[in-house]
Amino acid sequence: MPLTIRSKSAVHRFTVEVAATPEQQERGLMFRKSVAGDRGMIFPYDPPQDVAFWMKNTLIPLDILFIRSDGTIVRITEAEAMDLTPLPSGEPIAAVLEIRGGRAAELAIKEGDIVSWKH
């Protein structure tokens, strides 16, 4: 599914998988050996809710972007491979986007930028 992030300097385009079911959300990007720079996975939540992510069985570092209902990125966390420390959203969110670790910094994606996708 196409997804865009509008930052202050550019529009960044990604193709993402959707983790829509509880089983897909539980598995996420576990066991993947790589994620391309323009790929990722979106975890939608309807209604918005407080969530926490961890990196159990996730072999690569990821950037985890917590997204409000209006598409605003509220928090970006750099998650280390295999780390079991919960990474909380901090507030009810409508989606979480996982992309390759370090990619948000490479593209200058920041909190407050806007994420758009069909949902």
Order of alpha helices (4+ residues) and beta strands (2+ residues): beta-beta-alpha-beta-beta-beta-beta-beta-beta-alpha-beta
